[in-house]
C-alpha cells in the first residue's frame, strides 16, 4: 500500500537551511507535495529542477513571495489555498529570515513604518499564519517556526519598538531582536491554536554557510567549535516535524539543535503574555497598517 502524500507549505526554502531541508525530504520514500514561496522564481525553480528528484512521487510548486510586502504575502496565501483545494496542510515551515543591517531611511519597504528585517523575520510570516489559519485548523497542522539561540541576547524588551521602527536610529544589531519578537509570536500562536495545531520553535544551530547574512555586516566564522554544517542544520529543523514528545507545558516550546527541549528560563522574557499580544497584531490591523486591500 502506497504512503499518503504529505503537504508542506514553506517560506525560506529556496536557499540555505530551508532548501536543504526540502532537498532531504525529496529523497525520502515518503511522498511529499511542496508549496514554496520564492522572491526569485526562476532561480528557485532552476535550483529544484537541478536536484532531479522523482517527480512521479513528489510535486514542487513555487509561487512568488516577497516577504517585505504584505500584498505579496496575501497573494501567496491565496494561490497556495487555490492549489491545495480540499487537501490539508500537514506542515507549515516558517524559515525565512534575514540579518540585514538596519538602514534609517524614514520609511521601510513599500512605505511601511517598520524595517525590513522585522517585516521578513516576523510580521509577514505572522500575517501568513492569519491568512492560512482556517486551513491549518482544519488540517490539524504542525507549524514549525525556525528560531535562534540569539533570542537570549535581548535583555530589555522595552527597546524593541524603537529598534523596529524605520524612522528611529539605533546602533544595536536587529537580528536578535527580530527573532525574539518572532518567538513572542510563536508563543501567541501556540496559545491561539492549542487543541487544534501543534506549534514548535526550533533552532538549527550555529550555521556559518547560509544566506542569512546577505546585506549585513554579520559574519559567522567557520571554525567556531559549535558550528554545524547546512545539512546538519536542516536535520535539526526536520526533527521538529516529527518529534512526538512535545512537552505538556504549553510554554515549553523550543527544540534545540542538539535535540532537547530548552528549559523555559532560557527564554523567560518571551513568556510575558502582554508582550506576546503586543507583537501579534490581528489580520485586520496588519492590513490597515500595511495598506493591504481586503
HELIX and SHEET records of a PDB file:
HELIX    1   1 UNK A   16  UNK A   26  1                                  11    
HELIX    2   2 UNK A   41  UNK A   49  1                                   9    
HELIX    3   3 UNK A   70  UNK A   84  1                                  15    
HELIX    4   4 UNK A  109  UNK A  111  5                                   3    
HELIX    5   5 UNK A  116  UNK A  118  1                                   3    
HELIX    6   6 UNK A  119  UNK A  123  3                                   5    
HELIX    7   7 UNK A  124  UNK A  139  1                                  16    
HELIX    8   8 UNK A  149  UNK A  153  5                                   5    
HELIX    9   9 UNK A  157  UNK A  159  5                                   3    
HELIX   10  10 UNK A  160  UNK A  164  1                                   5    
HELIX   11  11 UNK A  175  UNK A  192  1                                  18    
HELIX   12  12 UNK A  230  UNK A  242  1                                  13    
HELIX   13  13 UNK A  264  UNK A  271  5                                   8    
HELIX   14  14 UNK A  273  UNK A  278  1                                   6    
HELIX   15  15 UNK A  283  UNK A  289  1                                   7    
SHEET    1   A 7 UNK A  59  UNK A  64  0                                        
SHEET    2   A 7 UNK A  32  UNK A  38  1                                        
SHEET    3   A 7 UNK A   6  UNK A  11  1                                        
SHEET    4   A 7 UNK A  91  UNK A  94  1                                        
SHEET    5   A 7 UNK A 142  UNK A 147  1                                        
SHEET    6   A 7 UNK A 198  UNK A 203  1                                        
SHEET    7   A 7 UNK A 254  UNK A 255  1                                        
SHEET    1   B 2 UNK A 206  UNK A 207  0                                        
SHEET    2   B 2 UNK A 227  UNK A 228  1                                        
END                                                                             
